[in-house]
C-alpha cells in the first residue's frame, strides 16, 4: 500500500498567537461534501457573529496566499 501526504488546512495568525485557538486565528481549510473541493474559512473570535469573518488588509493577502497554497497541493484528479 502506498501513502501520500496532502495538506488540507492552514492557520493564519499573528506571530504571538496560538495557531489553534488564538483570537487572531483564521483557519483556511479545503473541504469536500461529495460535490468537489471548496475553501472553508473559520475564526474563533468572541466578538464575531455566527458566519462572520474579519480580516485586516495585511492579513487578507496572507489568507489568499494560503488558499492558493492549498489549491496547488490538492490532487489534480480531485479538482
C-alpha positions as CSV (number, residue, x, y, z in Angstrom):
1,X,0.0,0.0,0.0
2,X,1.3,3.5,-0.9
3,X,0.7,6.6,1.2
4,X,0.9,10.2,0.5
5,X,0.5,13.5,2.4
6,X,-1.9,16.2,1.4
7,X,-2.2,19.4,3.4
8,X,-5.9,20.3,3.9
9,X,-5.7,23.1,6.4
10,X,-3.5,26.1,7.4
11,X,-3.7,28.6,10.2
12,X,-3.1,32.3,9.6
13,X,-2.4,34.2,12.8
14,X,-0.2,36.8,14.4
15,X,3.2,35.5,15.4
16,X,2.4,35.7,19.2
17,X,-0.9,33.9,18.9
18,X,-1.7,30.2,19.4
19,X,-2.4,28.8,15.9
20,X,-5.3,26.7,17.2
21,X,-7.4,28.9,19.4
22,X,-5.9,32.4,19.3
23,X,-8.1,35.4,19.0
24,X,-6.5,36.4,15.6
25,X,-6.5,32.9,14.0
26,X,-8.1,32.3,10.6
27,X,-8.4,28.6,9.7
28,X,-8.2,28.1,5.9
29,X,-9.3,24.6,5.0
30,X,-10.2,22.6,1.9
31,X,-13.5,20.7,2.5
32,X,-15.5,18.4,0.3
33,X,-19.1,17.3,0.7
34,X,-19.1,14.9,-2.3
35,X,-19.5,17.7,-4.9
36,X,-15.9,18.6,-5.2
37,X,-13.4,20.6,-3.1
38,X,-14.1,24.1,-1.8
39,X,-12.5,26.6,0.6
40,X,-13.8,26.9,4.1
41,X,-12.7,29.8,6.4
42,X,-13.3,30.0,10.1
43,X,-12.4,32.2,13.0
44,X,-12.8,31.9,16.8
45,X,-13.2,35.5,18.0
46,X,-15.6,36.1,20.9
47,X,-16.8,39.3,19.2
48,X,-17.8,37.6,15.9
49,X,-21.4,36.8,14.9
50,X,-22.1,33.4,13.6
51,X,-20.9,33.1,10.0
52,X,-18.9,36.3,10.2
53,X,-15.2,36.6,9.3
54,X,-13.0,39.7,9.7
55,X,-9.6,40.5,8.1
56,X,-7.1,43.3,8.4
57,X,-5.9,44.4,5.0
58,X,-2.5,42.9,5.6
59,X,-4.0,39.6,6.8
60,X,-6.2,39.3,3.8
61,X,-3.2,38.9,1.5
62,X,-1.8,36.1,3.7
63,X,-5.2,34.3,3.7
64,X,-5.4,34.5,-0.1
65,X,-1.8,33.1,-0.3
66,X,-2.9,30.2,2.0
67,X,-5.9,29.4,-0.3
68,X,-3.5,29.4,-3.3
69,X,-1.1,27.1,-1.4
70,X,-3.8,24.6,-0.6
71,X,-5.1,24.7,-4.1
72,X,-1.7,24.0,-5.6
73,X,-1.2,21.0,-3.3
74,X,-4.7,19.5,-4.0
75,X,-4.5,16.3,-6.1
76,X,-5.3,17.3,-9.8
77,X,-7.6,14.3,-10.3
78,X,-9.8,15.5,-7.5
79,X,-10.3,19.2,-8.6
